[in-house]
Amino acid sequence: MPARMKFICDTERCIDCNGCVTACKSENETPWGVNRRRVVTIDDGVPGEHSISVACMHCTDAPCLAVCPTNCIYHTDDGIVLHNKDQCIGCGYCALACPFGAPQFPATGMFNHRGKMDKCTFCAGGPEPDLSEAEFKKYGRNRIAEGKLPACAEQCGTKALLGGDADIIADIYKQRVETRGYGPELWGWNIAYNRPKGGGEIQAKGSGPRENQLDDAQNKPKRQSI
């Protein structure tokens, strides 16, 4: 079974350095005015401020794919959402449907005033042959075909932005949440992707009697299976 490729941004680690934005821009040589990735700051300047790196999230049920009238948007075998610029008519429906603002339209193009749609490709190119000149010219470098991670995730200095196999990056983030001691309320992967929940309940640090109950449960002798 092929991997499901996803992004996760750890807001506790993101420092708004825009390294991911610069890496994406440099790697894919996107035209002026097109930013496949951007950093959004929430509650800017007040206690509790957090930043998050946003791009195409390569949704399992992608709304952009559902509304495209020319079927130029498609899923690859590993769940990456790509598009065919030769079929794009610049209608802008995908931009209206996407909750992340991923579809971008350059100021000039081959159709109308919008031009051809451009967005994050997870550094996986497009429908042209892998690593071909035509693919690079339209979609940028195909790092996935080279066996590498997306440039934005690879260049993230604090490793806030994780990109790759969904199960692997989900386990990394889950381990971070457990280490911080926030408890299970920050762990929502099972809700988003219906992933089976494993292990026991995560206890928050300093939870008093509940922490003692957990210690007692762990010290009880385990039944041996036959």
Secondary structure by P-SEA (a helix, b strand, c coil): cccccccccccccccccaaaaaaaaaaaccccccccbbbbbccccccbbbbbbbccccccccccccccccccccccccbbbbbbccccccccccccccccccccccccccccccccccccccccccccccccaaaaaccccccccccccccccccccccccccccaaaaaaaaaaaaaaacccccccccccccccccccccccccccaaaaaaaaaaaacbbbbcc
